[in-house]
Amino acid sequence: MFKELTVEDIEVCNKCDLKYLCAGGCRATAYKLYNDIKAYNERFCKMYRMATIDILEGMSYPYKIFKAH
């Protein structure tokens, strides 16, 4: 079940520009919190997005390459 699941199978995540960096987060956590391995974890997403954008923008200074959502 877990092996066949990809970030493309998670409805909210498959539209995200960072989907291949986080891969939709931990599926075990999604199952534990929401009883669904395809569930979108909003808390994880916000934290991961902010951290990733900060890191990538720091690497690309002085050029701003991402818009914060």
N, C-alpha and C positions, 0 to 999 in steps of 0.2 A: 504494500500500500504506500509506504513512505518513499520507496525507491522510484516509483513511477511519477510521483508528484513533482511538478516544476513550478517556478514562479509564474509562469504563464497560466497556470490553473487557478491562481488566486485572483479573483475578479478585480479588486482595487489595485493590487500590485502590478498586474500585467500592463497597466497604463503609465506606470511610474518611470521617470528617467533614471532612477538609481536602482532599478529592480535587479540588475545583475551584480550589484555590489553587496546587497543584503540578502538576496535570494528569497525575500518574503519573510525573513525571520525564522525562528525556531518552530517547527511544526509540532513538536512535543509540547511546547508552551501554549501554542494555539489550541491544541486539544485539551490541555489541562484547564485553561481559562474559559474556553468557549465550547468545549465538547465537539469540536469540529477541526480537523487538520487543515482545512482550506480557509479557516477564519482569518480575517484581517486583524492584526494586533495594532490598534491605533496608538497605544502608548509607546510600544517599541518603535513604530514607524517615525513618530515625531522626534524621539530621542536620536535615533540612528540618522535621520535626515539632517538634523541640525549639526550633529557631530561630523558627518561626512562632508557636508557643504563647508563647514569651518576648515576642515583639513584640506580639502581641494582648493579652496580659495587661498589658504595660506601658502600652498605649493605654487599657485599661479600668480601671486602678488607681483606686480601691481595691477594685473588684469583681473577683472571680475567676470567669472565665466558662468556662474549659476545665479538664478533668482531664488530667493527664499520664498517658501510658500506659507 
